[in-house]
């Protein structure tokens, strides 16, 4: 009885051990029939696609635009001197013509 129990236990243990495919005999198909844990993963000849390492896109840093306002237009230059007509008693351009020579007068602030 002891011998038959040992043989039964050994046969049961061998049925539970999964069969591993041999990579040496890849050239021809092989078949395994047995009872044991079932593997539902990809077949042993499945190779995952290669992993390609892509470099990230280059980082382009643009500076913010600088806006420069144009300088205001300069004030028109003041006249360097005024011209006085003694016979009319007024300054140019109030008097457009003078019968005598114009008298050059330095400008005074208004």
C-alpha positions as CSV (number, residue, x, y, z in Angstrom):
1,X,0.0,0.0,0.0
2,X,2.8,2.3,0.8
3,X,4.5,1.8,-2.6
4,X,1.3,2.5,-4.6
5,X,0.7,5.7,-2.5
6,X,4.2,6.9,-3.2
7,X,3.8,6.2,-7.0
8,X,0.4,7.9,-7.0
9,X,1.9,10.9,-5.2
10,X,4.9,11.1,-7.6
11,X,2.6,10.8,-10.7
12,X,0.3,13.6,-9.3
13,X,3.3,15.8,-8.6
14,X,4.7,15.3,-12.1
15,X,1.4,16.3,-13.6
16,X,1.4,19.6,-11.7
17,X,4.9,20.6,-12.9
18,X,4.4,22.7,-16.1
19,X,6.5,21.9,-19.2
20,X,8.9,24.5,-20.3
21,X,9.6,24.9,-24.0
22,X,13.2,24.3,-25.0
23,X,14.9,27.1,-26.9
24,X,17.3,24.6,-28.5
25,X,14.5,23.0,-30.6
26,X,13.1,26.2,-32.1
27,X,13.3,24.9,-35.6
28,X,10.3,22.5,-35.5
29,X,7.0,22.5,-33.7
30,X,6.5,20.6,-30.5
31,X,3.4,19.5,-28.7
32,X,2.9,19.0,-25.0
33,X,-0.1,17.2,-23.6
34,X,-0.6,17.3,-19.8
35,X,-2.5,18.6,-16.9
36,X,-1.2,21.4,-14.8
37,X,-1.4,25.2,-14.4
38,X,-2.4,26.9,-17.6
39,X,-0.5,29.8,-18.9
40,X,-2.7,32.4,-20.7
41,X,0.1,34.8,-21.5
42,X,1.7,35.3,-24.9
43,X,3.3,32.3,-26.6
44,X,6.9,31.7,-25.9
45,X,8.0,32.9,-29.4
46,X,6.4,36.3,-28.8
47,X,9.0,39.0,-28.6
48,X,8.0,42.4,-27.4
49,X,8.6,45.3,-29.9
50,X,11.9,47.1,-29.4
51,X,11.9,50.1,-27.2
52,X,12.9,53.3,-29.0
53,X,14.2,56.1,-26.9
54,X,13.2,59.4,-28.4
55,X,14.8,62.5,-27.4
56,X,12.5,65.3,-26.2
57,X,11.9,68.1,-28.6
58,X,14.3,71.0,-28.2
59,X,13.2,73.8,-25.8
60,X,13.1,77.2,-27.5
61,X,13.0,80.1,-25.2
62,X,12.0,83.4,-26.8
63,X,12.5,86.6,-25.0
64,X,9.5,88.9,-24.6
65,X,9.3,91.6,-27.3
66,X,10.6,95.0,-26.2
67,X,8.4,98.0,-27.2
68,X,10.2,101.3,-27.5
69,X,8.0,104.4,-27.7
70,X,9.4,107.0,-30.1
71,X,10.7,110.1,-28.5
72,X,8.4,113.1,-28.7
73,X,9.1,115.4,-31.5
74,X,11.3,118.3,-30.4
75,X,9.7,121.7,-30.0
76,X,10.3,124.0,-32.9
77,X,13.3,126.2,-32.2
78,X,12.4,129.6,-31.0
79,X,13.5,132.5,-33.1
80,X,17.0,133.6,-32.2
81,X,16.0,137.2,-32.4
82,X,13.0,139.5,-33.1
83,X,12.9,142.2,-35.6
84,X,11.5,145.7,-34.7
85,X,10.4,148.4,-37.1
86,X,10.9,151.8,-35.4
87,X,8.7,153.8,-37.9
88,X,5.8,151.4,-37.4
89,X,6.4,150.8,-33.7
90,X,5.8,147.0,-33.9
91,X,7.6,143.7,-34.5
92,X,7.7,141.4,-37.4
93,X,5.3,139.5,-38.4
94,X,2.7,142.1,-37.2
95,X,4.3,144.5,-39.6
96,X,5.1,142.7,-42.8
97,X,7.2,145.5,-44.4
98,X,9.3,148.2,-42.9
99,X,10.3,151.4,-45.0
100,X,13.6,151.5,-43.1
101,X,16.0,148.8,-41.8
102,X,14.8,146.3,-39.3
103,X,16.3,146.5,-35.8
104,X,17.4,143.1,-34.4
105,X,16.2,142.7,-30.8
106,X,17.0,139.7,-28.5
107,X,13.8,137.8,-27.6
108,X,12.3,138.3,-24.2
109,X,10.3,135.6,-22.4
110,X,6.5,135.9,-22.6
